Amino acid sequence: MQSSQRPALLRARPLGRLRALSLGLYLSLGAGLVMGCSAPPEPAESAAPAEEVMDAVAEDYVRLVLGVGLHDEHFVDAYYGPEERRAEVQAAAPSLDELQEQAQQLRERLQDNPLPDEAEELLQLRHRYLDRQLEAASGRLAMLQGEALSFDEESRVLYDAVSPPVSRDELENQRQQLDSVLPGDGDLASRLKEFRDGYIIPTDRLQAVFAAAIESCREQTARYIPLPEGESFTVEYVTDQPWSAYNWYQGGRRSLIQVNTDLPIYIDRALDLACHEGYPGHHVYNLLLETRLVEERGWPEVAIYPLFSPQSLIAEGTANYGIELAFPGEERTRFEAEVLYPLAGLDPSTAARYHEVMESLEGLRYAGNEAARGYLDGELSADEAAQWLVRYALMDLERAQQRVRFFDRYRSYVINYNLGEDLVARHFDALGARPDDPDTRWRLMTELLSTPRLPSDLVGR
């Protein structure tokens, strides 16, 4: 899913201390090396019992998420497990109180059966993932039961992260710096809209532009990530939605991508959406999880995706980071000028200038988080939040109002785009993935897309 705000590349300040991976090193000690030493220690207990508990918890976790979905229509983003399991949950119709009790019991079962330190890293990741996803489900249930959380409390419990605050003074300083970049006179938001209106993709050219963008994103991705045979997706154009695009993963290596045409679509959004929703974004993320963890490992919990959970920060963060990964630096501007601008009927000679203006907006990319924080914490009305977005995110009023509708439905989910991208970028940087080393960057991307990592598992956060 993409909100209506354009992703950018500014990195957020670090968030707290790194939560280290609890992967102990097991050393077996030989006997009889020193006279008089005690008997050698017993061999490490097998991880099988803890794994069996984890398998059972995973099955019940799926039922729990399906149960929450009965009370929250937006909670289950994707499910491609056995339909009889869904039917069982629907027939049982568990109450919110019953689901909350189940979530707490499942967490206790996991925590009472930890894996041994020497267990495979992927199993350790799975154990932490299940525990943290259950905690998020419990948090969402508490919200459905009427518990009020602040914006930051909500994002921490649901997404395992908190967006760094940005002051009004910082945003005002960024606005002042844009005066020399944006052409024209008068209000900055109006000037930006007037400038961007010259880069709208005509409605009758949308399909051709998106098709070319998707094809190129797939080619770039397939150079580094072996895509499973038979993977595909279809694109639909819809209206009356609070988001700009959405990937609905269907299972069986297929996705449905919907693009919202309520508002004009600018030329830079073509690659944004093709990469974010398709390659190497949500479509690739879901199909790798399906093939590597559901099909190969038999992990049932991966076949269900609760939207309001830490998984979403990884999903949105990798999808946004994937845009720059697939088309780094000037490569993006060159591709747009040579391929997309002509298809859209736009002047390719102006592509570099358009890119320069859009890049100058990076310093305002956290303005939307502040609008959501103020609005959801009750410090801004809907109209005031929209005006904040006009002033500090430089949205026109209609887009700002659409964004506030996004806050109404998805609340603190907004942090997953910019903060998620920044955490993924810092993770890559901390692991030595330089911009001039695409092989390493794509290898790390593949690991993130095909393992059950949490935001708190990312290095350098």
C-alpha positions in Angstrom: 0.0 0.0 0.0 1.1 3.5 -0.7 -0.3 6.6 0.9 -0.7 9.7 -1.3 2.5 11.3 -0.1 5.6 10.9 -2.3 8.5 8.9 -0.6 11.9 10.6 -0.4 15.3 9.7 0.7 16.1 11.8 3.8 17.3 9.6 6.7 15.8 10.0 10.1 17.9 10.4 13.3 18.8 7.1 15.1 16.1 5.7 17.5 17.5 4.5 20.8 19.9 1.7 21.4 20.3 -1.4 19.2 18.4 -4.4 20.4 21.0 -7.1 19.9 20.1 -10.5 18.4 20.1 -13.1 21.2 22.1 -15.7 19.3 24.4 -17.3 21.8 27.4 -19.4 20.8 27.4 -22.9 22.0 30.8 -24.4 22.9 31.1 -28.1 23.6 33.9 -28.8 26.1 35.9 -32.0 25.9 36.4 -34.3 28.9 39.6 -35.2 30.6 41.7 -32.2 29.5 42.7 -31.4 33.0 43.1 -34.0 35.8 40.4 -33.7 38.4 38.0 -31.8 36.3 34.3 -32.4 36.6 32.4 -34.6 34.2 31.6 -33.0 30.8 28.3 -31.1 30.6 25.3 -32.9 29.2 24.7 -32.3 25.5 22.5 -29.4 24.7 18.8 -30.3 24.9 17.2 -30.6 21.5 15.2 -27.6 20.1 12.5 -30.0 18.9 10.1 -29.5 21.9 10.3 -25.7 21.7 9.9 -25.9 17.9 6.8 -28.1 18.4 5.3 -25.5 20.7 6.1 -22.8 18.2 4.4 -24.8 15.4 1.3 -25.1 17.6 1.3 -21.4 18.5 1.7 -20.5 14.8 -1.5 -22.5 14.0 -3.4 -20.7 16.8 -1.9 -17.4 15.8 -3.5 -17.7 12.3 -6.9 -18.4 13.9 -6.4 -15.4 16.3 -5.7 -13.0 13.4 -8.7 -14.3 11.4 -10.8 -13.8 14.6 -9.6 -10.2 14.9 -10.5 -9.7 11.3 -14.1 -10.5 12.1 -14.2 -7.3 14.3 -11.9 -5.2 12.1 -12.4 -5.3 8.4 -9.0 -3.8 7.6 -7.0 -6.0 9.9 -6.4 -9.0 7.6 -4.5 -7.7 4.6 -3.8 -11.1 3.0 -4.7 -14.7 3.8 -4.0 -17.6 1.5 -4.1 -20.5 4.0 -6.7 -23.3 4.1 -10.2 -21.9 3.7 -11.6 -24.4 6.2 -9.6 -22.6 8.9 -11.3 -19.3 8.0 -14.7 -21.1 8.1 -14.0 -22.6 11.5 -13.2 -19.2 12.9 -16.2 -17.6 11.4 -18.4 -20.3 12.8 -16.9 -19.9 16.3 -17.3 -16.1 16.1 -14.9 -15.4 19.1 -15.6 -12.2 21.1 -13.0 -9.5 21.6 -12.5 -10.6 25.2 -12.0 -14.2 24.1 -9.5 -13.1 21.5 -7.6 -11.0 23.9 -7.3 -13.9 26.3 -6.1 -16.2 23.5 -3.4 -13.6 22.5 -2.1 -13.4 26.0 -2.1 -17.2 26.4 -0.2 -17.7 23.2 2.4 -15.2 24.2 2.9 -17.0 27.5 3.3 -20.4 25.8 6.0 -19.0 23.5 7.8 -17.2 26.3 7.7 -20.3 28.5 9.3 -22.4 25.8 12.3 -20.4 24.5 14.6 -21.9 21.9 18.1 -22.9 22.9 20.7 -20.3 22.1 22.3 -22.5 19.5 19.1 -22.9 17.5 19.1 -21.8 13.8 19.0 -18.1 13.4 15.9 -18.3 11.2 14.1 -20.2 14.0 15.1 -17.5 16.5 13.7 -14.9 14.1 10.5 -16.8 13.8 10.1 -17.1 17.6 10.6 -13.4 18.1 8.3 -12.6 15.2 5.5 -14.6 16.6 5.8 -13.1 20.0 5.9 -9.5 18.7 3.1 -10.1 16.2 1.0 -11.5 19.1 1.8 -8.4 21.2 0.6 -6.2 18.3 -2.6 -8.2 17.9 -3.2 -7.8 21.6 -2.6 -4.0 21.3 -5.1 -3.8 18.4 -7.6 -5.7 20.3 -7.2 -3.3 23.2 -7.9 -0.4 20.8 -11.0 -2.2 19.5 -12.1 -2.6 23.1 -11.9 1.2 23.6 -8.4 1.6 25.1 -7.0 5.0 24.1 -3.3 5.1 23.1 -1.3 8.1 22.1 0.1 8.2 18.6 3.6 7.1 19.8 2.2 4.4 22.2 0.1 3.0 19.3 3.0 2.9 16.8 5.3 1.3 19.3 2.9 -1.5 20.2 1.6 -2.1 16.6 4.8 -1.4 14.6 7.7 -1.8 16.9 8.9 1.7 16.3 8.3 5.4 17.2 8.7 8.2 14.7 11.2 10.9 15.8 9.5 14.3 16.4 10.1 17.2 14.1 9.5 20.7 15.5 7.5 23.4 13.7 10.7 25.5 13.7 12.6 22.8 11.8 9.8 22.6 9.2 9.7 26.4 8.9 13.4 26.5 8.2 12.9 23.8 5.5 10.1 25.9 3.9 12.4 28.9 3.7 15.0 27.0 1.9 12.5 26.0 -0.8 11.9 29.6 -1.8 14.9 29.7 -4.0 14.1 26.3 -5.6 10.4 26.5 -6.5 9.6 28.8 -9.4 7.1 31.6 -9.2 5.8 33.9 -6.4 3.3 33.5 -3.6 2.4 30.5 -1.4 4.8 27.6 -1.6 2.0 24.9 -1.8 0.3 26.8 -4.7 3.7 27.2 -6.5 4.5 23.6 -6.1 1.0 22.5 -7.4 1.3 24.9 -10.4 4.8 23.5 -11.2 3.7 19.8 -10.8 0.5 20.3 -12.9 2.8 20.4 -15.9 3.8 16.8 -15.1 0.5 15.0 -14.8 0.1 11.7 -16.8 -2.9 12.1 -19.0 -5.6 9.6 -18.2 -5.5 7.9 -21.6 -1.8 7.4 -21.3 -1.7 5.9 -17.7 -1.9 2.3 -18.7 1.0 2.6 -21.2 3.2 4.5 -18.7 2.6 2.1 -15.9 3.1 -0.9 -18.1 6.5 0.4 -19.1 7.4 1.2 -15.5 6.4 -2.2 -14.2 8.3 -4.0 -16.9 11.5 -2.1 -16.2 11.1 -2.6 -12.4 10.7 -6.3 -13.0 13.8 -6.5 -15.2 15.9 -4.6 -12.7 14.7 -6.9 -9.8 15.1 -10.1 -11.8 18.8 -9.4 -12.3 19.4 -9.9 -8.6 16.4 -11.8 -7.2 15.4 -15.1 -8.9 11.6 -14.7 -9.2 9.5 -17.8 -8.7 8.0 -19.3 -11.9 4.5 -18.3 -12.6 4.5 -15.1 -10.5 2.3 -12.3 -11.9 -0.1 -9.5 -11.0 -2.9 -7.5 -12.5 -3.5 -3.8 -12.3 -6.9 -2.2 -11.7 -7.7 1.5 -11.6 -10.2 2.5 -8.9 -11.6 5.6 -7.2 -12.9 6.7 -3.8 -10.0 5.4 -1.6 -7.8 7.2 1.0 -4.6 5.6 -0.5 -2.9 6.1 -3.9 -2.3 2.4 -4.6 -2.7 -0.9 -2.8 -1.3 -4.4 -3.4 -3.7 -7.2 -2.5 -1.7 -10.4 -2.4 -3.8 -13.3 -3.5 -1.5 -16.2 -2.8 -0.3 -18.6 -5.5 2.3 -16.0 -6.4 -0.3 -13.6 -7.7 -1.2 -10.0 -6.7 -3.9 -7.6 -7.5 -2.6 -4.0 -7.6 -5.1 -1.2 -7.5 -4.2 2.4 -8.4 -6.5 5.2 -7.2 -7.3 7.8 -9.9 -9.3 10.2 -7.7 -6.5 12.8 -8.1 -4.1 13.4 -11.0 -1.1 11.1 -11.1 2.3 12.8 -11.6 5.0 11.3 -13.7 7.3 10.5 -10.8 4.6 8.3 -9.3 4.9 5.8 -12.1 8.2 4.3 -10.9 7.2 4.9 -7.3 4.1 2.8 -7.6 5.6 0.1 -9.9 8.6 -0.5 -7.6 6.7 -0.1 -4.3 3.7 -2.2 -5.1 5.4 -4.6 -7.5 9.1 -5.1 -8.0 11.0 -5.3 -5.7 8.2 -4.1 -3.3 5.1 -5.7 -1.9 4.6 -8.3 -4.7 8.1 -9.7 -4.4 8.0 -9.5 -0.6 4.8 -11.6 -0.4 5.8 -14.1 -3.1 9.2 -14.7 -1.5 7.6 -15.3 1.9 5.2 -17.6 0.3 7.7 -19.7 -1.6 10.5 -19.8 1.0 8.6 -19.9 4.3 5.1 -21.3 3.5 5.9 -23.7 0.8 9.5 -24.8 1.7 9.2 -24.5 5.6 5.5 -25.1 6.1 5.1 -22.1 8.4 1.3 -21.3 8.5 1.7 -17.9 10.2 3.3 -16.4 7.1 0.2 -17.1 5.0 -1.6 -14.4 6.9 -0.7 -10.8 7.0 -2.2 -8.6 9.8 -1.9 -5.0 8.5 -1.6 -3.4 12.0 1.6 -5.2 13.0 5.4 -4.9 12.9 5.4 -6.7 9.6 4.0 -3.6 7.9 7.0 -1.5 8.8 9.3 -4.0 7.1 6.9 -4.3 4.1 6.5 -0.6 3.6 10.1 0.2 4.4 11.6 -2.3 1.9 9.0 -1.2 -0.7 10.1 2.4 -0.4 13.8 1.6 -0.3 13.3 -0.6 -3.3 12.6 2.4 -5.5 16.1 3.8 -5.0 17.6 0.3 -5.1 16.1 -0.4 -8.5 16.8 3.0 -10.0 19.7 4.7 -8.1 20.7 8.3 -8.6 20.7 9.6 -12.1 19.6 6.3 -13.5 16.1 7.0 -12.5 16.0 10.4 -14.2 17.5 9.0 -17.3 15.0 6.2 -17.5 12.1 8.5 -17.0 13.3 11.0 -19.6 14.0 8.3 -22.2 11.0 6.1 -21.7 8.2 7.4 -19.4 8.2 11.1 -20.4 7.6 10.3 -24.1 4.9 7.8 -23.3 3.2 10.4 -21.1 3.5 13.1 -23.8 5.8 15.2 -21.6 9.0 17.1 -22.5 12.0 14.8 -21.6 14.3 17.8 -21.5 12.6 19.0 -18.3 13.0 15.7 -16.4 16.2 16.7 -14.6 14.6 20.0 -13.4 11.5 18.2 -12.2 13.6 15.7 -10.3 15.6 18.5 -8.7 12.5 20.2 -7.4 11.1 17.0 -6.0 14.3 16.1 -4.3 14.3 19.5 -2.6 11.2 18.5 -0.7 13.0 15.8 1.3 13.4 18.0 4.4 9.6 18.0 4.8 9.0 14.3 4.5 8.2 13.9 8.2 5.7 16.7 8.2 2.9 14.2 7.6 3.9 12.2 10.7 3.5 15.3 12.7 0.1 16.1 11.3 -1.0 12.6 12.1 0.5 12.8 15.6 -1.3 16.1 16.3 -4.6 14.9 14.8 -4.7 11.5 16.5 -3.6 12.9 19.8 -6.5 15.4 19.7 -4.3 18.5 19.3 -5.5 19.2 15.7 -8.9 19.1 14.2 -9.4 17.5 10.8 -9.3 20.9 9.1 -6.3 21.9 11.1 -4.4 18.7 10.2 -5.2 19.3 6.5 -3.9 22.9 6.8 -0.8 21.6 8.5 -0.2 19.3 5.5 -0.8 22.2 3.1 1.8 24.4 4.9 4.4 21.9 5.9 4.0 19.0 3.4 3.2 21.4 0.6 0.1 19.4 -0.5 -2.8 21.0 -2.2 -5.9 21.1 -0.1 -7.6 18.2 -1.9 -4.6 15.9 -1.4 -4.3 17.0 2.2 -7.9 16.1 2.9 -7.4 12.7 1.3 -4.4 12.3 3.6 -6.5 13.1 6.7 -9.0 10.4 5.6 -6.0 8.0 5.5 -5.2 9.0 9.1 -8.8 8.2 10.0 -8.6 4.7 8.7 -5.0 3.7 9.3 -4.0 6.0 12.1 -0.3 5.7 13.1 0.4 3.4 10.1 1.8 6.5 8.4 5.2 6.0 10.1 5.8 2.8 8.2 6.6 4.6 4.9 9.3 7.2 5.8 10.5 5.8 9.1 10.4 2.3 7.6 12.5 3.3 4.7 15.0 5.1 6.9 15.4 2.1 9.2 16.0 -0.2 6.3 18.5 2.2 4.8 20.4 2.4 8.1 20.3 -1.4 8.4 22.0 -1.7 5.0 24.5 1.1 5.8 25.5 -0.6 9.1 26.1 -3.9 7.3 28.4 -2.2 4.8 26.1 -2.0 1.8 27.7 0.9 -0.2 25.8 2.6 -3.0 28.4 1.4 -5.5 28.0 -2.2 -4.4 24.6 -3.3 -5.8 25.3 -7.0 -5.2 25.5 -6.6 -1.5 22.6 -4.3 -1.4 20.3 -6.7 -3.3 21.5 -9.6 -1.2 20.5 -7.8 2.0 17.2 -6.8 0.4 16.5 -10.4 -0.5 17.2 -11.4 3.1 14.7 -8.8 4.4 12.1 -9.8 1.9 12.3 -13.6 2.7 12.7 -13.8 6.5 10.5 -12.9 9.4 12.5 -9.9 10.6 11.1 -7.2 12.9 12.0 -3.5 13.0 13.8 -4.2 16.3 15.9 -6.8 14.5 17.4 -4.2 12.1 21.0 -3.2 12.8 21.7 0.5 13.3 18.2 1.6 14.3 
